[in-house]
Amino acid sequence: MGLSSAMQWWEEWQLRILILASCFIQYVLFFSLWMRRAPSMRRFRVLLWIAYIGGDAVAIYALATLFNRRKGTSDGDSSGLEVLWAPILLIHLGGQVTISAYSLEDNELWKRHTITLASQVTVALYVFCKWWSGEKMLLSAAILLFLIGILKFAQKPWALRTSSFNSLEASSIVFLLQEAQTEECIHSLAEYVPEAKHCVLETKVDTLQEDVTDSDYMFVNLSAPYSFRIAQLRSFLKLEDVRAYHALQGCLGDTFDSMFTKIGSINIMTSVGAIGLVFLLPFLTLASMVIFTTSHKDGQNEKDITVTYILFGCTTMLEFLLPFMMISLVFPCFESFLDKYTSGWHDMVSQYNLISFCIRKKKPTFMMKLATFNFLREFIHKYWYIQHVPVAFEITGVVRQHVKHGWKTYICDTASYRRFNELRGQWALRRHHQLGWSLKKPFDESVLIWHIATDLCFYHPNTSPQCRQREGTQRSREISNYMVYLLLIRPEMLMPGTRSDLFTLVSNKILGSSKGPFDTEELIAQEILDMPILPTPTDLVSNASKLAKAQMELSDEKERWNVIEGVWVEMLCYSASRCRGYLHAKSLGEGGECLTTICILLSLMGMETFADRHQRSEPPEEEEGEGEEQGEEEEEPCTSRAQGRASQSADNYSPV
């Protein structure tokens, strides 16, 4: 087949291919909810991004092609069915209820989509009115399709507008004001702290307790009224660990729906409007399909008839999928099946390990050998080897116990409440002053030093195999690897001003000092331990080796790893409460982060949030001698009557 024949074939099939491709893209977008939330589908998100960007482009290009094609034909042309495809393209431009925005920035483009709505509806109506020559029954089908297409297309900019940050902030303010009016008034932190402490001490688990309420306000950096926070704390404490974790998952899922899907916009409409959108439109689509099936098609192009049948069938099936799923949730068997594929996306915790990175540098993997260009090799190094482990439930359980223990034995007034929220390992090291120097460095440096030291202790010859299998040991390494993942991949979430290039500098330092082609973590760890400790305070590798050797001097293995785990838990909480709500919300569109779960957990447990910290009416109270050194030396800052019980509880406390 020559070039001219190929061009003729393309001219004949161009519009058919475009509209069928647009229909296929809509199916990809409908199932995007699974692709975005299921951890196993992370690597396929680039296909979803292409579908999201290309969906509108293909539909608009198809409308333009239809317009140009009809301009060049006579009114009696036999391809009249092509005009019927115009309203179907409007339905495609309306998108799917499971995705309204791919990223958080897309919600701010609702004005652009409003202009697109007006222009494309005008083009579709112009094409249809000028060149329609079909019978009355086909006209009825076309009118129904136009009604569906305009309603669905109009819902898209509406959903984007309601999901924008300004709209969410406005609705959250109204919600918080309403909640504040229904609770007892607590006007100051001095009143809040003793009331919250009383809740923690007195509240028992209640199997009949309902889950916690809306949490969108945390993502728009709003401070909740103290009375509302007391009510949330009381409700959350009544949940046992599994239900508490499911409540956190529910908060993440609801926020995801509000910001990245049309489900949130449907929920805020009236019940009649929601029922109309979800259940009426599919039946209108089915009615138009029945009308087309029973109409006369004499003189129409057989290929166009086949394509139109495919379009009607696929569009009708797609419209019925959502109400079918909603009805299926009533039945337990379907509910458990759908829950398995829609709620596990935020159960995974990302992992990145510096020593494993050095091994890949020393001994390149097959993927590294395939990467010819240096920038591609670095990209694979950075992103391809991110691991994911399903330990979010365990980590949130450890953090919940840590905060509970803090309320019971550490917090007793405003000053101790604020000091507890400033801890990043000081409480865990309160009886090990010789390790306190490692926390006096910038936070990103402390994270790297403790990450390397944790691995050095884990691979140390004196660490027993039984200790390596302990739950606390494994949890310490999982949090350690996650914090380094944040430092390298999401430095803006770890802490404002985090220097991700520290990871490269430290890895180059280890590789530059290495003497052999080591291929195991144990060998590299031993070589780091054998390196001479330099007096330079900026040498992070030497500092990590010094810290690991000091930790190994603790004779009790269980105590050693309890201390390490305690430091990592405090660092994780410290980072979570200092990440802006916008960054937490943005990460949900990319699969979510465990740090976001911890942030919600801390808020529900009554801790200080990002907004609280920046809206303080007065500076933290200073006490004589307060600072890092005091944080290392103090035992429990509660009243003297409670000190004995607190000290005894702290001695037996393990965050696991």
Secondary structure as GFF3:
##gff-version 3
##sequence-region A 1 656
A	DSSP	alpha_helix	3	30	.	.	.	ID=ss1
A	DSSP	alpha_helix	32	37	.	.	.	ID=ss2
A	DSSP	three_ten_helix	39	44	.	.	.	ID=ss3
A	DSSP	alpha_helix	45	71	.	.	.	ID=ss4
A	DSSP	three_ten_helix	80	84	.	.	.	ID=ss5
A	DSSP	alpha_helix	85	93	.	.	.	ID=ss6
A	DSSP	three_ten_helix	104	109	.	.	.	ID=ss7
A	DSSP	alpha_helix	110	131	.	.	.	ID=ss8
A	DSSP	alpha_helix	136	163	.	.	.	ID=ss9
A	DSSP	alpha_helix	165	182	.	.	.	ID=ss10
A	DSSP	alpha_helix	189	202	.	.	.	ID=ss11
A	DSSP	three_ten_helix	216	220	.	.	.	ID=ss12
A	DSSP	alpha_helix	226	237	.	.	.	ID=ss13
A	DSSP	alpha_helix	241	260	.	.	.	ID=ss14
A	DSSP	alpha_helix	263	267	.	.	.	ID=ss15
A	DSSP	alpha_helix	271	275	.	.	.	ID=ss16
A	DSSP	pi_helix	276	280	.	.	.	ID=ss17
A	DSSP	alpha_helix	281	294	.	.	.	ID=ss18
A	DSSP	alpha_helix	302	328	.	.	.	ID=ss19
A	DSSP	alpha_helix	332	342	.	.	.	ID=ss20
A	DSSP	beta_strand	349	351	.	.	.	ID=ss21
A	DSSP	alpha_helix	354	362	.	.	.	ID=ss22
A	DSSP	alpha_helix	366	370	.	.	.	ID=ss23
A	DSSP	alpha_helix	374	379	.	.	.	ID=ss24
A	DSSP	pi_helix	380	384	.	.	.	ID=ss25
A	DSSP	beta_strand	387	389	.	.	.	ID=ss26
A	DSSP	alpha_helix	392	409	.	.	.	ID=ss27
A	DSSP	alpha_helix	414	422	.	.	.	ID=ss28
A	DSSP	three_ten_helix	433	439	.	.	.	ID=ss29
A	DSSP	alpha_helix	443	458	.	.	.	ID=ss30
A	DSSP	alpha_helix	465	468	.	.	.	ID=ss31
A	DSSP	alpha_helix	471	489	.	.	.	ID=ss32
A	DSSP	alpha_helix	491	494	.	.	.	ID=ss33
A	DSSP	alpha_helix	501	513	.	.	.	ID=ss34
A	DSSP	alpha_helix	521	530	.	.	.	ID=ss35
A	DSSP	alpha_helix	540	552	.	.	.	ID=ss36
A	DSSP	alpha_helix	557	576	.	.	.	ID=ss37
A	DSSP	alpha_helix	581	588	.	.	.	ID=ss38
A	DSSP	alpha_helix	594	604	.	.	.	ID=ss39
A	DSSP	alpha_helix	610	614	.	.	.	ID=ss40
A	DSSP	alpha_helix	628	633	.	.	.	ID=ss41
A	DSSP	alpha_helix	640	652	.	.	.	ID=ss42
###
